Amino acid sequence: MALIPSFFGSRRTNVFDPFSLDIWDPFDGFFNSALSTVPPSAREASQFANMRIDWKETPEAHVFKADLPGLKKEEVKVEVGEGRILQISGERSREQEEKNDTWHRIERSSGKFLRRFRLPENAKMEKVKASMENGVLTVTVPKEEVKKPEVKSVAISG
């Protein structure tokens, strides 16, 4: 039973439990109703669309770093395709729910993820390397050396 009347629907609040006091969110349910028209396959693929990836270019290589906490290297796939496309994909399984468990909040993402990057012309596609350490995937794509044009000095006669 709520000790504080709720003016915003059927929210349950208890003045003695600071974790039960919900703040009214004007957008609550808005995104769920907006996503109801999106096919489930598109929603599933976008679960990790917010997966953060850093891409930096050094004089020797292009380096990609992705935070994938809790994933093993066997659960992640790095592929190089036609058109100089680097693809990073995988899936994080949802934690098994027990009958006796009571969940208070589920914020960690689960599901499939996929990110693609078109690499520049100077990328050596056949030399791509990937490693995973402490939940951080590092993909290194070496660059071809840029040949500097030879400059010859020309003697001036006269």
N, C-alpha and C positions, 0 to 999 in steps of 0.2 A: 504494500500500500504506500502510495506516495504521500509524503508529508508536505510537499510543496506542490500546489496545483500546477499542472502543465498547461500552458496556453498554446503550445505548438504541437498538438497532436497527442499521441499516446506515449510520450516519452516517460520513462519511469525514473524518478529521482528520489533520493533519500538524503536528507540534510545531514545525517550522521555518517554517511559514506562518501568521502570526497571523490571516489572514483566512479560513482554512479551519476554524478551531476553532469549532464550533457549540455553542451553549449548549442544553442539553436544555430543550425546551418541552413541558410536560405537555398543552397544548392543541393541539399540532401535529396537524393533520389533523382535529381535532374539528369545526371550523366547515365544512370542506369536506364532511364526511359529513353534517352537519346541513343544509347547503344543497342536498344532492343531491335532496331531496324537493321543493324549490322549483322551479317551472317556469322554464326558461331566460329567458323574457320578463320575469319578475319580477326575476330576478337581474340582467339586463341593465339594467333601468330603475333598479335600486338602486345601480349602480356609483358614481354621484356623489351618493348620498343623503347622504353626509357633506359635501357642498358647503356651505361655511360662508357664511351670509348675515347681515349686520347690518341691523337695521331700527330706525331712530330716528325719533322724531316731534319736529318743530320747531314753533314757532307757525305757520309758513306751509305746511309740507308733511310728508309721510311720505317718508323717504329710505331706500332699500335699497342696500346695497353687497355685491357678491359678488366673491370672488377667483376669477378664471378665467385663471390664467397659461397662456400659450402658445396661447390661443384668439383667433381674429380675430372682429370683430363680425359677420361674415357667418356664423359658425358658431353664433351665439347668437340665440335668438328670444325677444322679450318681447311678451306678449299680454295684453290685458285682455278679460275675458269677462263673461257675465251673472252676476249675483249678486255683483258687485264683486270678481271673482277676478282677481288678478295672477298670471300664469304666466311663469316663466323656464325655458327649456329649450334644449337643444342637444346636441351630440355632439362628443366628442374622439376622433379617429381613433387607432388603434393604430399605432405606428411600424413601418414595414416591416422585416421580418427578412431579412437576407442569409444565404446558405448558409454563408459563411465566418465569420460573426459568432458569438462565444461570449458569451452573456448570463450575468452573474453574479448580477444581482438586477433584478427588475422591481417597482418600488413605486409608480410613477406610475399613476394611474387612467386608464382609457380606457373609452369607451362613451357611452351616452346618459345625460343627467341631466334632471330635471324637478323643479321646486319650485313650489308654489302657496301663495298667501296670500289670505285673505279680508280685504279692506280695510274700514275703518270707514265709517259712514254719511257722514261729512264729506269723503270723498275725491272730488275732481273727476276722474272717470274719463276724460273726454274731453280732459284736459290733461296726460296722462302723458308724461314725457320720459325718454329713456334715452341714456346716453353710455358709451363705453368708452375708458379711458386706462390704459396700462401694465398691462394684464391685470386691471383692476378695472372691473366693470360697476357703474354708478350709475344707479338708476331713481328718479326724483323724481315723486311724486304730490302735486300741490297740494291744499290743504284749502280747503273753503268757509269763508268768514268767518262766524263765529258772531255773529249779531245780538244785541247786548246789549239787554235789555228797557229801554224808556224808563222813567225814573222821574220822575214828576211830583209835585211837592210840593202838598199840598192845604192850603188855608188853613182854619184852625179858627175858626169864628165863635162868638160868644157873649159 
